């Protein structure tokens, strides 16, 4: 059924973009008694809301009198005409997370954990959700991961909503006061959407500006922008680092290996403490957590070669820990790295410290030729262009004990609908090997 709230009854909203979160937004508003105008450039998306919303493009109609324009996080506010159009009409541009925030007072008493950062958001969100489940507390996971939060049934009293929040979603949110807000790290990303790196950092900082002083801010203080946000937060600050994690303890958490997961685990433990979850339960959750699809996911072992799907790594900082996880054995490099797609930057600087782990790179997608040139001085390179070709070529060269790793350090949109489709294509290409 999803979330329904009388706070929207009799109000008027426009919805632009009818992918998963847009459809859930229309359902929620229509079921709550709001008047809805909706639009998407795709015919089938518009057909999906027929009868629930009037069809018209919010960028072209008179918005005066509307209570809000709900846009998909994929709409670039710095370039799309809707931003100025709404501003001139005095109407706020919001997203589904803001609608959830507005609906909160009408829901059974609950708490919200909001998790942001450039890298590690999905793993940490899924891990926190898993630990809360392990404690037997009702919980839902949403935002930038899984099902849209408005499309999920509300939790009973005492439940905890765990939201992964991208900077785009925070930009569209004005009143989400998280009981526990989390910042993992900040490295340059999405700069096409912001006025430089400072604009991107300011977007992350807003999650903490929305918090009440008695709520908790868990911040991993391992980079300068995160330390500066920690210094400015008015909430109860809990600072953590990867070094807080005992390597012996981490060895017992099979899906949380590597230095980046030490940070994810340190944050998750701090969140669990803030929620009052018993330490023994937390340890049980860390031990039983299973990795997410498309995030260092073991796909298959064939002829002694391990195939790993890390399609979720959409920038160099996210790929670096994956390269770090497979050092040479007895002096032999064993990593076959499939890299490329739609580049976010013109370098792979964050990955460079781990180039010595790579036996052979296979470049794909739009960034392929640029990355091939960049990597050739450091390793053997095959400019494969297509993902399926890269898998076949790597399989021919790889020896028993080697690892074929898809960790693209790029967005997927040059060749695939999203990183999930790219990961699925990798898994299909690996399944076709003999």
N, C-alpha and C positions, 0 to 999 in steps of 0.2 A: 504494500500500500504506500509506504513512504511517509515522510513527515507532512502533517497538515497542521496549520496554525491559524487561529482566528485573528491573529495580528495582521494578516493580509486581506481579510474580508472587506469587500467594498473598495479596495485600493486598485490602482491601475498601473500595470507594469508592461514594459516592452522587453522582449527577449531576442537577442541577436546571436545566432549560432546555435544549431540544433544537433550537436553531437551528443554524447552521453549525458554530460552535465546540463546542457541546454534542455534536453527532453525531460530530465528529472525536474528541472526548474519549472517548466510549463505545467507538468503534472501537479507539482506541489501547489503552485499559485492558483491553478484552475480549481483544484479540489478544495482549496482554502477559501474560495469565493471571491477571488480577485478577477478583475477584467484584464485579459492578456492579449497583447499584440505580438506576434512572433514572426521571425524571418530566418531563412537560410538560403544560400544560392542553389542548393541541391533540391531538385523536385521531390525525391523520396523522403527527404528530411521534413519538408513542408507538409507532405501528405500525412506524416506520422502525428502531426498535431491538429489535423483538421477536426473541427468540432470542439476543440478545447481552447483554441486561440484564433483571433482574427489574423489573417495573413497580410502583412505589410512590412516594408523595410523601415526600421526605426530611424535610419539615417535620412529618410526622405519625407517622413510625416511630421506634423506639428506635435512636439512632445510636451507642450505646455499642459500642466495639470497632471502629468504622470508622476508617480511616486519613485520610480527608478527605472533605469535601463540595465538589464542584466545581460552582460556579454560573456562570451566564452573566453577563457584565459588565453586562447590562441589569437585573439584580436589584438593587433599591435596598437595600443592607445596613442603612441607617439606619431603614428602615421594615418590611422583610420579616421575618416570624417566624423564618425559617431561621437568622438570625444568633444570636439568643438560644438557640434550640433546640440548635444545634451547640455553643455555648459551654457550656451546662449539661451536655452530654455529653462535654465536653473534646475536641471534634473540630475541627481547623482548617477554616475556610472558605477555599477556594482557587479558582483559575481554571486555564484551560488553559496559561497562561504559566508558572505554578508547576510544573505537571506536566512541561512542557518542561525547566524548570530542574532538576528532580529527575532527569530522564532523561539530562541532558547527560554525566555521567561515563561512561555506557555507549555514547555515540555516538562516531564517529571524531573525532579531535582537530580542533577548530574554534574560531572566535571568534564573539562575539555583539556586535552594535551595537544598543543600545536607544535609541529616540528618543521624547521626550515634549515637551510644551509645549501651550499653549492653541490656537495657530494655526500652520499651516505644517507640521504633522507629516507629513501624507500626501505632500505635494510633496517634503519633505526625505528621507523614507524612500525614495520612488521614485527620487529623484536619486542618493542614496548607493548604492542597489542597482544603478542604471544605470552608475555610475562603476566599481563593483566588477566588473560584467559586462564593461565596456569593457577592464578590466585583465586579463580572461581568468581571473579567480578564480571558482571555483564559488560560487554564492550563492543563497539563498532569501529571499523577503520574506514577512512574515506579521504576526500580531498584529492590530492594528486595521485592517489593509488587506489586500485580496486574500484568499487561502485561509488557513484556520486552520493554524497552524504544525504541529500534531500530525498533520494530514491530509496533509502533504507528505513526500515521501521524504527520508530523512536525507542530508546532504551527505557527499561523500567527504572524506578527510583534507585539511586546509588550507582548507576552505570557510568562508564567513562568512554567518551568519544576520542579517538586518536586520529588526528588529521595531519597528513603530509601537506605542507603548504609551499608551493613555488612562489618566487617573487611576484610573478604575474597575479597569482591568487591574492597575495597580500595587498597588491596595488588596488584590487577591486573590493577591499574589505575596510570598513571604517570602525566597526564596533565589536570585534571579536576579542573579548577579554579572557584569555586562556588561563585556566587554573595553574597549568604548567606550560610555559613556552620554552622552546628548545632551539638553540643555534649550534650547528655542528662546525661549520667552517665557511669561509668566504674566499673564493678565488675568481678571477675574471671569467664571466660567462654572460651570455645574452646581451652583450654590449650594444647590439643593434637596436635594442629596445629602450636603452637608457642613455642619459646624458653623461657618458663616461662611467668609469668604475665607481665614482662617488655616488652616482644616481642609483646604481645597483645595490651598493652597501646601504644607502638610505632606505631602500625598499625593504630590505631584511630587517633594519632597525625598527620599522613601524610595528612589527609584531609585538615588540617589547614596549613601545610607546602606548599601545592600546591596553596594557595590563594594569590592574589595580595593584597598589603597593603591597597588599597582603598576599599576593600570589607569587609563584616561584618562577624564576628565570634560570634555566640550566644552560650554561654556555661553555663550550669547549674553547678555552683561551689559548689556542695554538697558532693563531695568525693575528696580525695587527688589527685588521678591521673588527674581528670578533672581540679582541681585548677592549677596543674602544667602545663597542656597543655594551660590553659588560660593565665598563666604568660609568656609563651613563644611565643604565636601567634604574628605574625607581622601584622595581619589584625586589623580592628577597632573592639575592643572587647566589647561585651555587656554581662555582667554577670547577671544571674538570679537565683532565688531559689524558691522552692515551697511556702516559706513564703511571697513572693511578692503577692500572691493571697488572696483576701479578702474572708473568708469562706462564708460570706453572698452572695457574687456574685456567688461563685461556687455552692451554693445551687440551683441556677437558671439554671444550665447546667446539665440536667438530665443524659447525657451519660458520664459525666466527674467527677464522684464522687470519693472520696478517696484521700489520700495524694500523691500517685504516679501521679494521674491525675492533681493535682495542679501543679506539676512540668511540665507535658506535656503542660498544658494550659499556664503557664508562658513563656515557650519557644515559643509556637505558637504565643502568643501576641507580643513577641519581634521580631519574624520573620516578622509578619504582619506590624509592625511599620517600620522595615528596608525596606520593600517593598512599604511603603507610603500608606498603606491601612487605611482608616478612622476608628477611634475608635468605632463609632456606628455600623459600618459594622462588625467589629471584634466581638463585643458583640452579634450581631445577629447570627454570625457564631457559636459562642460558645454555644448559646442557642439551635440552630437547629441541631447541630452535632449528628449523630446516631452512636452507637458503632460498631466496626468492627465485622464480623463473627469470631468466635473462641476466642474473647477477652472479657471476662466477659459478654458473650452473653446469655440473658435470653431465654431458649429454650422452656420451658413449665411450667405451674403450674398445678399440679394434686393432688387432695385430700388435698389441702392446702399446698403442698410441692413445692418449687421453684427449678427448675433444671437449672443450669448455666454451660455453655460451655466455659472454659478458656483454651482450648487445646494449645493456642499460648504460654502459660507459660512453656517454655522449660528449665528453670533453677530455682533454689530455690529463687533467688532474685526477679524473676518475679512472683512467686507464693505468696510470702509473702504479698503483698498488697491485693491479693484476699482473703487470710485468715483474714486479718485485717478488711476487709469490712463487716464481719458478726459476730459482737460481741454477747455474750449471751444476752438474753432478760429475765428480771426478774430473773436473776441468772441461767437460763436454757441454757446450750450449745445447739446450734441448727444446727451446721455445720457437714455435712457428706462429708468427703474429699476423693476423688479418686485421688491417687498419684502413680507415677511410670512410667516405660518405660525404655529407655536406659539412665542410669545415667551419668551425666557429672562430678559429684563429689561423694565422699562416705559419704556426710553429708547433712543435711537440716538446717544448722545453721541459715541462714537468716530467715527461717520460724519459728524458735523456739520461738521467743517472742509472737507468735500468737497461739501456741499449745493450750492455754487455751480456745480458741474459738471452738475447735473441739470436737464434741461428739464422733465421730467414724471415723476411717480412713479405707479405703479399698485399699490395695496395689495391683498393677498390673505390668505385664511385667517383664523384666529381673532384674530390681532393686527391685522388690516386696519383696523377702525374706529379703534383707538387710534393706530396709526401715521399714518393719514390726518389725524387731528386734529393730531398732533404736527408733521407735515410741511407742512401747508397754509400757515403763515406764510412758508415758505422757497421753495415751488415749487408748480406746478400739480399737483393730485392727483386721481386717479380711483380710488375705492374699488371695485375690480373684483370682489372676493370670490374668483372662481375663476381659476386660472392660465391656462386656455385663453382666457377672456374678456380677461385682461390682455394676452396676446400679440396677440390680434386688434385690440384698441383701440390698442396701441402701434404696430402695423403700419400702422394707418390714419393716425396722426399723424406718424410718423417721416419725415424727409426724407433724400434721398441724403446719405451722409456721417455719418448718425446711427448710434448703437449702442443696441440693445435688450438690456439686461442683466438676467438673472435672478440676483440676489445677495441671498437672502432675509433674511439676518441673524437667522434663526429656525430652530428645529428643524422637521422636516417632519411630525411625527406627528399633527397635526390632520387632515390630508387625505391623507397618503401614508404608505406603509410605511416608507420611509427616504429619505435625500436622493438616492440613485440613482434611485428611482422618480420623485421629483419632477423630477430633471433629464431623465429619459427622457420624462416627460409634456411638459416644455417643448420638447424636441427634436421630439416628435410634433406639437405644436401649430404649431411653426415650419414643419415639413415640409408641413403642411396649407394653409399660406398660398399664395395665387396672385399 
